[in-house]
Structures are given as C-alpha cells and as structure tokens.
Amino acid sequence: MDILSTTIQIISITGQIFAVLNPVGVIPTFLSLTEAMSPVRRHKIVRQSILTVLILTTILAIGGSLILEFFKVSVFSLQIGGGVLLMVIAIDMLSGLPRTKVVESGEEIAIVPIATPLLVGPGTMTTIIVLSKTVPMFSLLTSIIIVAVLTYLLLRYSDLLIKVLGINGIRAISRFMTIIIAAFAAQLLYGGFTGWLTSWGII
C-alpha cells in the first residue's frame, strides 16, 4: 500500500473512531462535572482521561484478534453484532438519552465516567475490535493516537469551545457525529451479512 492510500485509510479510520468516541458530545457533561474545579485540577482530569482512553483503545486494538479467537467469534458475527449495537447507540443519542446514567464526582471521574463509558463505551470497544481484524495495525494505532490528541484538545479547551459555538452548536456537532455512527453501523451490518451469505455459498 502506497503512502497516499495509507493516508486516506488513516483519515477514514480516524473519522470512524472519532465519531464513535464522540468527544464533542461529552463536553457538556465534562464541564458540569468539573465546573467547581480549578483550571489546574481540570487539566489534570483531562490528562488522566486521555491516558486511560489511549491505554484502553490500544489494548483493544492489539488484543482484538485474541479476544475473537478466545470466544470463537467470527469477524462477520462481530460485524453484525457490532452494527446492531452501534445502531441502537446512535438511536439513543439522537433521542437525547445520556450515554451513562451514573455520574461520579471527585478525582475518579477521570476514569469513570469520562474515559469509560462516556468516551470508551461498548460502541467504541466494538468498533476498535472490528477494525483490528479488518485494517492494518499501523493504520489503526496511528488513528487511535490522532483521535486521542484531538480529544485531548477538545476537552482541554472545552470551555472556550462552548463560548464560541454555544451549547446548541455543540449539540448540533454531536448529532452529526451520531449520523456518522449510524452510517458506520449500517456498513458493518452490510459487511457482516454479505460475509455470512458468501460463506454459505448463497452469493
């Protein structure tokens, strides 16, 4: 694969992971959880959260194949299951339902609920595992790092972003990310069912 093709692939993977992670949609919750904190403490929470996200996603990327082999799950089955799960998540997000119903307070919020399940939830986990079986590892890990950096910048300067875009602007961008998630879910379902039918000799 040449440099141009690799670059295009990384951009595509980055877009998929970023949409499922949806850090923009986490900004209002993040600000509400940290509004009483000093800037120094808030920035520490951001660093801890992103480090946790980076560790979790990297483990899923590298260990995705082992997870599938251990549970004897085919890529096609994971695509269908993941597609259904992502579609449900997209519908929930479009209807305005929160991605987590329990919110903690204090230093632990960096890991729970910000890093997981707000950022690295079931949808993100499924997406990373599917990608680990369908795209080159270099492209996947590069995309994960890019998404982690983008997420760090968005949370680090979230208060400024709210001032510029407003809460309605943030919600609009989050809704757009939800549409991308739904499209990715549909693609997973298509790939999974096509793979199943092909393996059965139907098509």
Summary of the structure (lengths in Angstrom):
residues: 203
radius of gyration: 17.5
end to end distance: 28.6
largest distance: 61.7
contacts: 647
relative contact order: 0.21
helix: 85%
strand: 0%
